[in-house]
Amino acid sequence: MRSRIGSIVRFAAAAALAGLTALAIAPPARAAASVYLDDLTTTEVEAAVAAGATTVLVPIGGTEENGPHMVLGKHNVRARVLAGRIAHALGNTLVAPVIAYVPEGSIEPPSEHMRFTGTISIPPAAFEATLEAIAESFAAHGFRDIVFLGDHGGYRKSEAAAAARFNRTWKRSPARALALAAYYRAAAVDFPAALRERGYTNAEIGTHAGLADTALALAVDPALVREDILRGGRDLDAAHGVYGDPRRATAALGAPGVDDIVRASVAAIRQALTRH
């Protein structure tokens, strides 16, 4: 009887060990496929395109001063996050890596945002050539719709010029580039208008690093904003790169603006796709 019990115990222990070993060597469950190109392998992207994911969003940010209360990469984070949300809403859409180097003013003598430490600027011609080359790369891999999402107002003309040149060069192909004006308009025109309807003044809403800009950043990622500096209110003025008054900005205030950017962009892209 004792030997039989011992056999049972040894069998149970062996079975348990086998189970633990199987768990140790079993591959982890694969997460749902990301929409971000950075997260995918070349074969996964190839399969996605073959399955109909022929639209790609190119988020364009910029590395620039945003006052003492907001990080230099605000536009880069915002463009990536919003592009991801837009891609999920559209379906069959991927998101390219963010373009973080954009025209920000002359370097010598320094002008515009280049007057503030940490800003990085490149010539408009280099920026436009980069956009064209990106679009050509995607066209060569079978993407049909390449959409530029510019989170910064300073290079909108360059976006449009690059898209137009690409479309002329590739006019005999099914690929087309689109500089999506609706994305920036929702952030820079529609959201401030909504804030004015709620009683905020133009002086408070501002044009750069003010109430509207800071509220959108908080809604996308609170880590973009230094709350202690924001609430303290020190140096939040034009001399320090702030055009507006961001002190009353909150994530809750910016959330509707974020939703509107996504909604307007999705609608504009869908409309453009029906014409293509």
C-alpha positions in Angstrom: 0.0 0.0 0.0 2.8 2.3 1.0 4.6 1.7 -2.3 1.4 2.3 -4.2 1.0 5.7 -2.5 4.6 6.5 -3.3 4.1 5.7 -6.9 1.0 8.0 -7.1 3.0 10.8 -5.4 5.9 10.4 -7.8 3.5 10.4 -10.8 1.7 13.5 -9.6 5.1 15.3 -9.0 6.3 14.3 -12.5 3.0 15.5 -14.1 3.3 18.8 -12.2 6.9 19.2 -13.4 6.0 18.4 -16.9 3.2 21.0 -16.8 5.6 23.7 -15.4 8.1 22.8 -18.1 5.5 23.2 -20.8 4.5 26.6 -19.4 8.1 27.7 -19.3 8.8 26.8 -23.0 5.4 27.7 -24.4 5.6 30.9 -26.5 3.7 33.9 -25.0 0.3 34.7 -26.6 0.8 37.2 -29.4 -0.8 40.6 -28.8 -3.2 42.1 -31.3 -1.3 43.5 -34.3 -0.3 47.1 -33.8 -1.1 49.8 -36.3 2.4 51.3 -35.8 4.9 50.4 -38.5 7.7 50.5 -35.8 6.1 47.6 -34.0 5.8 45.3 -37.0 8.1 43.1 -39.0 8.6 43.4 -42.7 6.6 40.2 -43.4 3.8 41.5 -41.2 3.6 44.8 -43.1 3.7 42.9 -46.4 0.8 40.7 -45.3 -1.1 43.7 -44.0 -0.8 45.5 -47.4 -1.8 42.3 -49.3 -4.8 42.1 -47.0 -6.0 45.6 -47.9 -4.1 47.9 -45.5 -3.0 50.2 -48.3 -3.4 53.5 -46.4 -0.5 54.9 -44.3 -0.5 57.9 -42.1 2.7 59.9 -41.8 2.5 61.9 -38.5 4.6 65.0 -38.5 5.6 66.7 -35.3 8.6 68.9 -34.6 11.1 69.4 -31.8 10.5 73.0 -30.5 10.2 75.1 -27.5 6.8 75.0 -25.8 7.4 77.4 -22.9 8.8 76.4 -19.5 5.8 74.2 -18.8 5.6 71.8 -21.8 8.2 69.4 -23.3 10.0 69.9 -26.6 8.5 66.8 -28.1 4.9 67.8 -27.5 4.0 67.7 -31.2 5.7 64.3 -31.7 3.8 62.6 -29.0 0.5 64.2 -30.0 1.0 63.3 -33.6 1.8 59.7 -32.9 -1.1 59.1 -30.4 -3.7 60.9 -32.6 -2.5 59.1 -35.7 -2.9 55.8 -33.9 -6.5 56.7 -33.0 -7.3 57.8 -36.5 -5.8 54.6 -37.9 -7.9 52.4 -35.6 -11.0 54.3 -36.6 -10.3 54.0 -40.3 -9.3 50.4 -40.3 -6.8 48.9 -42.9 -4.5 51.7 -42.0 -0.9 51.8 -40.7 1.1 54.6 -39.0 4.6 55.6 -40.1 7.2 56.7 -37.5 6.8 60.4 -36.5 8.9 63.0 -38.3 10.5 64.9 -35.5 12.8 67.2 -37.6 11.0 70.1 -39.3 11.5 73.7 -40.2 11.5 75.8 -37.1 13.1 79.0 -38.2 16.6 80.1 -39.4 19.5 78.8 -37.4 21.9 81.8 -37.9 20.7 84.3 -37.0 18.2 82.4 -34.9 14.5 83.2 -35.6 11.1 81.9 -34.6 11.3 78.9 -32.3 15.1 78.6 -32.9 15.5 81.5 -30.5 14.9 79.0 -27.6 17.3 76.3 -26.5 16.5 72.7 -27.6 14.6 73.6 -30.8 15.8 71.7 -33.9 15.3 73.2 -37.3 15.9 71.9 -40.9 15.6 73.8 -44.2 12.2 73.7 -45.9 13.7 72.1 -49.0 15.2 69.3 -46.9 11.9 68.8 -45.2 9.9 68.6 -48.4 12.4 66.2 -50.0 12.1 64.0 -46.9 8.3 63.9 -47.3 8.5 63.1 -51.0 11.0 60.3 -50.3 8.8 58.8 -47.6 5.8 58.8 -49.9 7.9 57.2 -52.7 9.0 54.5 -50.3 5.5 53.6 -49.4 4.3 53.8 -53.0 7.1 51.3 -53.9 5.8 48.9 -51.3 2.2 48.9 -52.6 0.6 51.6 -50.4 -2.0 53.6 -52.3 -2.9 56.5 -50.0 -0.1 58.3 -48.1 -1.6 60.9 -45.7 0.5 63.6 -44.1 -0.8 64.6 -40.7 0.9 67.9 -39.7 0.6 68.7 -36.0 2.4 72.1 -36.4 1.2 75.0 -38.5 4.6 76.3 -39.6 5.1 73.7 -42.4 1.6 73.3 -43.9 2.7 74.9 -47.2 5.6 72.5 -47.4 3.3 69.5 -46.7 1.1 70.6 -49.6 4.0 71.2 -51.9 5.6 67.8 -51.3 2.3 66.0 -51.8 1.6 67.9 -55.0 5.1 67.1 -56.4 4.8 63.4 -55.5 1.4 63.2 -57.2 2.7 64.7 -60.4 5.7 62.3 -60.4 3.6 59.3 -59.6 0.5 60.2 -61.6 0.6 57.0 -63.6 0.6 54.9 -60.5 -2.3 54.2 -58.1 -0.5 55.9 -55.3 -1.5 59.4 -54.1 -0.3 61.6 -51.3 -2.6 63.9 -49.3 -1.7 66.8 -47.0 -4.6 66.6 -44.6 -5.7 70.1 -43.8 -8.6 68.9 -41.7 -6.3 67.6 -39.0 -4.6 70.9 -38.3 -7.7 72.9 -38.8 -9.5 70.9 -36.1 -6.7 71.7 -33.6 -5.9 75.3 -34.5 -9.3 76.7 -35.6 -12.2 74.5 -34.4 -11.0 73.8 -30.9 -10.2 77.4 -30.1 -13.6 78.4 -31.5 -15.2 75.8 -29.1 -13.3 77.3 -26.2 -14.5 80.8 -27.1 -18.1 79.5 -27.0 -17.4 78.4 -23.5 -16.3 81.9 -22.5 -12.5 81.7 -22.8 -10.9 84.8 -24.4 -8.5 84.8 -27.3 -5.8 86.2 -25.1 -6.1 83.1 -22.8 -6.6 80.6 -25.6 -3.5 81.8 -27.3 -1.7 80.6 -30.4 1.2 78.6 -29.0 1.7 76.9 -25.6 -1.4 78.8 -24.4 -4.7 77.4 -23.0 -5.8 75.4 -26.1 -2.4 74.0 -26.9 -1.7 72.9 -23.3 -5.2 71.4 -22.8 -4.7 69.2 -25.9 -1.3 68.1 -24.6 -2.7 67.2 -21.2 -5.6 65.2 -22.9 -3.1 63.2 -24.9 -0.5 62.6 -22.3 -0.3 64.5 -18.9 3.4 63.7 -18.8 4.0 66.3 -21.5 3.2 69.1 -19.1 5.0 70.2 -15.9 2.0 70.7 -13.6 3.9 72.6 -10.9 5.2 75.2 -13.4 1.8 75.4 -15.1 -0.1 76.0 -11.8 2.6 78.3 -10.5 2.3 80.6 -13.5 5.8 81.9 -13.5 7.4 82.9 -16.8 4.3 81.8 -18.8 4.7 84.8 -21.2 5.9 85.6 -24.7 9.4 86.3 -23.5 9.6 82.6 -22.6 7.8 81.3 -25.7 4.2 81.2 -24.4 1.5 83.0 -26.5 -1.7 82.7 -24.4 -2.4 81.9 -20.8 -2.3 78.1 -20.1 -2.9 78.2 -16.4 -6.5 76.9 -16.5 -5.7 74.1 -18.9 -6.8 70.6 -17.9 -7.1 67.2 -19.6 -10.8 67.4 -19.3 -10.8 70.7 -21.2 -8.7 69.3 -24.0 -10.5 65.9 -24.4 -13.3 67.1 -26.6 -10.7 68.8 -28.8 -8.8 65.6 -29.2 -11.9 63.7 -30.1 -12.8 66.3 -32.7 -9.4 66.1 -34.3 -9.8 62.4 -34.7 -13.4 62.7 -36.0 -12.6 65.4 -38.5 -9.5 63.6 -39.8 -11.3 60.3 -40.2 -14.1 62.0 -42.1 -11.7 63.9 -44.4 -9.6 60.8 -45.2 -12.7 58.7 -45.9 -14.0 61.4 -48.3 -10.6 61.6 -50.0 -10.5 57.8 -50.4 -13.9 57.7 -52.1 -12.5 60.1 -54.7 -9.3 58.0 -55.2 
